[in-house]
Amino acid sequence: MILESVLITCNADGSPHIAPLGLHVHDQQLVVAPFRPSRTLENIARDGHAVVNWTTDVRLFAGPVTGRRDWPVLALPDAPGWRLQAAHTHAALRVAQVDDDALRPRFVCDIVHEQTHLPFRGFVRAQAAVVEAAILATRLHMLPADKVERELAYLQIAIDKTAGAVEHEAWQWLQARFADWRTGQP
Ligand SMILES: Cc1cc2nc3c(=O)[nH]c(=O)nc-3n(C[C@H](O)[C@H](O)[C@H](O)COP(=O)(O)O)c2cc1C
């Protein structure tokens, strides 16, 4: 099972680096698997720590992949690192094992602390649509254009039927990215 998450790692200067990542669930551990090259990979390899955030504010998925990296964070009270202010739940991770790989190393992590901050009020289809579109936005270089357009048309239905203001805002950021892609901008 993969949990779509927002991972915060620490840059060398201690500042937070925010990136959406899918974390693989393996028994009691979570596996972080960043493709090379990535800042997330550099950071977690350097200090062996990361904070996973689970949030329904899907701007945290659409934002970082469209250049919006600056989000409200709070320093963890009892460990190095940061969590999202918008996290329903965060968990502090410590790397227990590294499976190195030329393409996609895997960092098998223990959960050292987990805390819930906000209530969960159910599924919104538009949230899932934004997450799917955010993944598409990071894979445009490897997907056929007609597949991207077909998937976007389908995801648009859930946006039209179920989105609130947050999901519309995230969707607009992604639409601007897809518009650039259609005109050939990398
Ligand atoms: C929902 C979602 C899941 C993602 N999962 C992964 C992942 O498991 N591994 C990865 O390398 N990138 C993943 N990405 C793409 C990264 O967020 C993106 O490439 C990011 O910029 C990481 O690079 P950075 O650490 O240099 O910022 C995902 C993106 C989204 C929207």
Ligand as a Chemical Component Dictionary entry (heavy atoms), coordinates in Angstrom:
data_LIG
# 
_chem_comp.id                   LIG 
_chem_comp.type                 NON-POLYMER 
_chem_comp.pdbx_formal_charge   0 
_chem_comp.three_letter_code    LIG 
# 
loop_
_chem_comp_atom.comp_id 
_chem_comp_atom.atom_id 
_chem_comp_atom.alt_atom_id 
_chem_comp_atom.type_symbol 
_chem_comp_atom.charge 
_chem_comp_atom.model_Cartn_x 
_chem_comp_atom.model_Cartn_y 
_chem_comp_atom.model_Cartn_z 
_chem_comp_atom.pdbx_ordinal 
LIG C1  C1  C 0 1.279  12.423 -5.060 1  
LIG C2  C2  C 0 2.721  12.462 -5.483 2  
LIG C3  C3  C 0 3.561  11.383 -5.167 3  
LIG C4  C4  C 0 4.912  11.409 -5.515 4  
LIG N1  N1  N 0 5.717  10.355 -5.155 5  
LIG C5  C5  C 0 7.037  10.391 -5.462 6  
LIG C6  C6  C 0 7.918  9.345  -5.060 7  
LIG O1  O1  O 0 7.513  8.366  -4.411 8  
LIG N2  N2  N 0 9.236  9.461  -5.397 9  
LIG C7  C7  C 0 9.724  10.551 -6.089 10 
LIG O2  O2  O 0 10.933 10.616 -6.358 11 
LIG N3  N3  N 0 8.904  11.542 -6.481 12 
LIG C8  C8  C 0 7.590  11.500 -6.190 13 
LIG N4  N4  N 0 6.775  12.524 -6.578 14 
LIG C9  C9  C 0 7.370  13.678 -7.284 15 
LIG C10 C10 C 0 8.087  14.578 -6.312 16 
LIG O3  O3  O 0 7.210  15.265 -5.453 17 
LIG C11 C11 C 0 8.873  15.637 -7.071 18 
LIG O4  O4  O 0 9.663  15.072 -8.040 19 
LIG C12 C12 C 0 9.703  16.443 -6.117 20 
LIG O5  O5  O 0 10.125 17.565 -6.763 21 
LIG C13 C13 C 0 10.873 15.687 -5.503 22 
LIG O6  O6  O 0 12.056 16.304 -5.812 23 
LIG P1  P1  P 0 12.805 17.233 -4.742 24 
LIG O7  O7  O 0 13.023 16.434 -3.517 25 
LIG O8  O8  O 0 14.064 17.614 -5.471 26 
LIG O9  O9  O 0 11.915 18.412 -4.497 27 
LIG C14 C14 C 0 5.431  12.520 -6.239 28 
LIG C15 C15 C 0 4.579  13.590 -6.563 29 
LIG C16 C16 C 0 3.248  13.561 -6.203 30 
LIG C17 C17 C 0 2.372  14.727 -6.568 31 
# 
loop_
_chem_comp_bond.comp_id 
_chem_comp_bond.atom_id_1 
_chem_comp_bond.atom_id_2 
_chem_comp_bond.value_order 
_chem_comp_bond.pdbx_ordinal 
LIG C1  C2  SING 1  
LIG C2  C3  SING 2  
LIG C2  C16 DOUB 3  
LIG C3  C4  DOUB 4  
LIG C4  N1  SING 5  
LIG C4  C14 SING 6  
LIG N1  C5  DOUB 7  
LIG C5  C6  SING 8  
LIG C5  C8  SING 9  
LIG C6  O1  DOUB 10 
LIG C6  N2  SING 11 
LIG N2  C7  SING 12 
LIG C7  O2  DOUB 13 
LIG C7  N3  SING 14 
LIG N3  C8  DOUB 15 
LIG C8  N4  SING 16 
LIG N4  C9  SING 17 
LIG N4  C14 SING 18 
LIG C9  C10 SING 19 
LIG C10 O3  SING 20 
LIG C10 C11 SING 21 
LIG C11 O4  SING 22 
LIG C11 C12 SING 23 
LIG C12 O5  SING 24 
LIG C12 C13 SING 25 
LIG C13 O6  SING 26 
LIG O6  P1  SING 27 
LIG P1  O7  DOUB 28 
LIG P1  O8  SING 29 
LIG P1  O9  SING 30 
LIG C14 C15 DOUB 31 
LIG C15 C16 SING 32 
LIG C16 C17 SING 33 
# 
